[in-house]
Amino acid sequence: SVVFVNVKAPRPWAKRNNDVIAEGVQRYPKNAVLADWHAASADRPELFVEDGIHPHPEGQRIYADLIAAHLESP
């Protein structure tokens, strides 16, 4: 499987990027899954440094756990 990770950023391009990522997941429903970082970090400004994009260590842990939850065991 391929894990797509969407974005959480206070930038005008974020929604369009997330739309493109979602389309990619839909295009390959048997092989692709979405790790929804946008939803997981919504209304959680404490997870980010001042730029609102890059996560603090706690946000990094949540981000990694989100991805790991979608990985298959060998």
PyMOL commands that place a pseudoatom at each C-alpha (Angstrom):
pseudoatom trace, name=CA, resn=SER, resi=1, chain=A, elem=C, hetatm=0, pos=[0.000, 0.000, 0.000]
pseudoatom trace, name=CA, resn=VAL, resi=2, chain=A, elem=C, hetatm=0, pos=[0.916, 3.619, -0.517]
pseudoatom trace, name=CA, resn=VAL, resi=3, chain=A, elem=C, hetatm=0, pos=[0.265, 6.051, 2.309]
pseudoatom trace, name=CA, resn=PHE, resi=4, chain=A, elem=C, hetatm=0, pos=[-0.631, 9.546, 1.193]
pseudoatom trace, name=CA, resn=VAL, resi=5, chain=A, elem=C, hetatm=0, pos=[-0.274, 12.265, 3.833]
pseudoatom trace, name=CA, resn=ASN, resi=6, chain=A, elem=C, hetatm=0, pos=[-2.152, 15.514, 3.369]
pseudoatom trace, name=CA, resn=VAL, resi=7, chain=A, elem=C, hetatm=0, pos=[-1.029, 18.914, 4.617]
pseudoatom trace, name=CA, resn=LYS, resi=8, chain=A, elem=C, hetatm=0, pos=[-1.961, 21.323, 7.371]
pseudoatom trace, name=CA, resn=ALA, resi=9, chain=A, elem=C, hetatm=0, pos=[-0.733, 24.796, 6.544]
pseudoatom trace, name=CA, resn=PRO, resi=10, chain=A, elem=C, hetatm=0, pos=[-2.137, 28.312, 6.855]
pseudoatom trace, name=CA, resn=ARG, resi=11, chain=A, elem=C, hetatm=0, pos=[-1.415, 28.919, 3.183]
pseudoatom trace, name=CA, resn=PRO, resi=12, chain=A, elem=C, hetatm=0, pos=[-3.668, 29.435, 0.155]
pseudoatom trace, name=CA, resn=TRP, resi=13, chain=A, elem=C, hetatm=0, pos=[-2.262, 26.368, -1.614]
pseudoatom trace, name=CA, resn=ALA, resi=14, chain=A, elem=C, hetatm=0, pos=[-3.107, 23.913, 1.205]
pseudoatom trace, name=CA, resn=LYS, resi=15, chain=A, elem=C, hetatm=0, pos=[-6.707, 23.150, 0.209]
pseudoatom trace, name=CA, resn=ARG, resi=16, chain=A, elem=C, hetatm=0, pos=[-5.827, 22.557, -3.431]
pseudoatom trace, name=CA, resn=ASN, resi=17, chain=A, elem=C, hetatm=0, pos=[-2.920, 20.297, -2.462]
pseudoatom trace, name=CA, resn=ASN, resi=18, chain=A, elem=C, hetatm=0, pos=[-5.205, 18.297, -0.174]
pseudoatom trace, name=CA, resn=ASP, resi=19, chain=A, elem=C, hetatm=0, pos=[-7.750, 17.992, -2.975]
pseudoatom trace, name=CA, resn=VAL, resi=20, chain=A, elem=C, hetatm=0, pos=[-5.065, 16.612, -5.317]
pseudoatom trace, name=CA, resn=ILE, resi=21, chain=A, elem=C, hetatm=0, pos=[-3.875, 14.183, -2.631]
pseudoatom trace, name=CA, resn=ALA, resi=22, chain=A, elem=C, hetatm=0, pos=[-7.449, 12.987, -1.993]
pseudoatom trace, name=CA, resn=GLU, resi=23, chain=A, elem=C, hetatm=0, pos=[-7.924, 12.454, -5.729]
pseudoatom trace, name=CA, resn=GLY, resi=24, chain=A, elem=C, hetatm=0, pos=[-4.777, 10.308, -5.762]
pseudoatom trace, name=CA, resn=VAL, resi=25, chain=A, elem=C, hetatm=0, pos=[-6.133, 8.138, -2.974]
pseudoatom trace, name=CA, resn=GLN, resi=26, chain=A, elem=C, hetatm=0, pos=[-9.460, 7.749, -4.768]
pseudoatom trace, name=CA, resn=ARG, resi=27, chain=A, elem=C, hetatm=0, pos=[-7.692, 6.840, -7.990]
pseudoatom trace, name=CA, resn=TYR, resi=28, chain=A, elem=C, hetatm=0, pos=[-6.067, 3.818, -6.325]
pseudoatom trace, name=CA, resn=PRO, resi=29, chain=A, elem=C, hetatm=0, pos=[-8.611, 2.566, -3.770]
pseudoatom trace, name=CA, resn=LYS, resi=30, chain=A, elem=C, hetatm=0, pos=[-7.046, -0.898, -3.514]
pseudoatom trace, name=CA, resn=ASN, resi=31, chain=A, elem=C, hetatm=0, pos=[-3.489, 0.327, -2.986]
pseudoatom trace, name=CA, resn=ALA, resi=32, chain=A, elem=C, hetatm=0, pos=[-3.692, 3.749, -1.353]
pseudoatom trace, name=CA, resn=VAL, resi=33, chain=A, elem=C, hetatm=0, pos=[-4.762, 5.096, 2.017]
pseudoatom trace, name=CA, resn=LEU, resi=34, chain=A, elem=C, hetatm=0, pos=[-4.893, 8.601, 3.448]
pseudoatom trace, name=CA, resn=ALA, resi=35, chain=A, elem=C, hetatm=0, pos=[-3.113, 9.546, 6.657]
pseudoatom trace, name=CA, resn=ASP, resi=36, chain=A, elem=C, hetatm=0, pos=[-5.229, 12.621, 7.357]
pseudoatom trace, name=CA, resn=TRP, resi=37, chain=A, elem=C, hetatm=0, pos=[-2.799, 14.991, 9.038]
pseudoatom trace, name=CA, resn=HIS, resi=38, chain=A, elem=C, hetatm=0, pos=[-5.093, 17.919, 8.306]
pseudoatom trace, name=CA, resn=ALA, resi=39, chain=A, elem=C, hetatm=0, pos=[-7.917, 16.395, 10.364]
pseudoatom trace, name=CA, resn=ALA, resi=40, chain=A, elem=C, hetatm=0, pos=[-5.617, 15.059, 13.092]
pseudoatom trace, name=CA, resn=SER, resi=41, chain=A, elem=C, hetatm=0, pos=[-4.094, 18.485, 13.663]
pseudoatom trace, name=CA, resn=ALA, resi=42, chain=A, elem=C, hetatm=0, pos=[-7.195, 20.638, 13.147]
pseudoatom trace, name=CA, resn=ASP, resi=43, chain=A, elem=C, hetatm=0, pos=[-7.726, 23.142, 15.957]
pseudoatom trace, name=CA, resn=ARG, resi=44, chain=A, elem=C, hetatm=0, pos=[-4.422, 22.063, 17.543]
pseudoatom trace, name=CA, resn=PRO, resi=45, chain=A, elem=C, hetatm=0, pos=[-2.156, 25.130, 17.115]
pseudoatom trace, name=CA, resn=GLU, resi=46, chain=A, elem=C, hetatm=0, pos=[-0.052, 23.970, 20.056]
pseudoatom trace, name=CA, resn=LEU, resi=47, chain=A, elem=C, hetatm=0, pos=[1.335, 21.195, 17.834]
pseudoatom trace, name=CA, resn=PHE, resi=48, chain=A, elem=C, hetatm=0, pos=[3.107, 23.699, 15.580]
pseudoatom trace, name=CA, resn=VAL, resi=49, chain=A, elem=C, hetatm=0, pos=[5.916, 26.219, 15.714]
pseudoatom trace, name=CA, resn=GLU, resi=50, chain=A, elem=C, hetatm=0, pos=[5.163, 29.837, 14.886]
pseudoatom trace, name=CA, resn=ASP, resi=51, chain=A, elem=C, hetatm=0, pos=[4.845, 29.280, 11.120]
pseudoatom trace, name=CA, resn=GLY, resi=52, chain=A, elem=C, hetatm=0, pos=[1.825, 26.996, 11.645]
pseudoatom trace, name=CA, resn=ILE, resi=53, chain=A, elem=C, hetatm=0, pos=[3.324, 24.365, 9.334]
pseudoatom trace, name=CA, resn=HIS, resi=54, chain=A, elem=C, hetatm=0, pos=[6.217, 22.639, 11.083]
pseudoatom trace, name=CA, resn=PRO, resi=55, chain=A, elem=C, hetatm=0, pos=[5.303, 20.603, 14.153]
pseudoatom trace, name=CA, resn=HIS, resi=56, chain=A, elem=C, hetatm=0, pos=[6.784, 20.734, 17.639]
pseudoatom trace, name=CA, resn=PRO, resi=57, chain=A, elem=C, hetatm=0, pos=[8.044, 17.382, 19.038]
pseudoatom trace, name=CA, resn=GLU, resi=58, chain=A, elem=C, hetatm=0, pos=[4.541, 16.429, 20.244]
pseudoatom trace, name=CA, resn=GLY, resi=59, chain=A, elem=C, hetatm=0, pos=[3.132, 17.183, 16.785]
pseudoatom trace, name=CA, resn=GLN, resi=60, chain=A, elem=C, hetatm=0, pos=[5.956, 15.170, 15.236]
pseudoatom trace, name=CA, resn=ARG, resi=61, chain=A, elem=C, hetatm=0, pos=[5.010, 12.173, 17.387]
pseudoatom trace, name=CA, resn=ILE, resi=62, chain=A, elem=C, hetatm=0, pos=[1.348, 12.440, 16.401]
pseudoatom trace, name=CA, resn=TYR, resi=63, chain=A, elem=C, hetatm=0, pos=[2.336, 12.808, 12.733]
pseudoatom trace, name=CA, resn=ALA, resi=64, chain=A, elem=C, hetatm=0, pos=[4.562, 9.708, 12.861]
pseudoatom trace, name=CA, resn=ASP, resi=65, chain=A, elem=C, hetatm=0, pos=[1.948, 7.689, 14.762]
pseudoatom trace, name=CA, resn=LEU, resi=66, chain=A, elem=C, hetatm=0, pos=[-0.668, 8.655, 12.182]
pseudoatom trace, name=CA, resn=ILE, resi=67, chain=A, elem=C, hetatm=0, pos=[1.482, 7.319, 9.377]
pseudoatom trace, name=CA, resn=ALA, resi=68, chain=A, elem=C, hetatm=0, pos=[2.538, 4.223, 11.308]
pseudoatom trace, name=CA, resn=ALA, resi=69, chain=A, elem=C, hetatm=0, pos=[-1.100, 3.324, 11.912]
pseudoatom trace, name=CA, resn=HIS, resi=70, chain=A, elem=C, hetatm=0, pos=[-1.504, 2.903, 8.126]
pseudoatom trace, name=CA, resn=LEU, resi=71, chain=A, elem=C, hetatm=0, pos=[1.575, 0.775, 7.536]
pseudoatom trace, name=CA, resn=GLU, resi=72, chain=A, elem=C, hetatm=0, pos=[1.204, -2.945, 7.142]
pseudoatom trace, name=CA, resn=SER, resi=73, chain=A, elem=C, hetatm=0, pos=[3.350, -5.313, 9.159]
pseudoatom trace, name=CA, resn=PRO, resi=74, chain=A, elem=C, hetatm=0, pos=[5.734, -7.417, 7.025]
for i in range(1, 74): cmd.bond("trace and resi %d" % i, "trace and resi %d" % (i + 1))
show_as sticks, trace
zoom trace
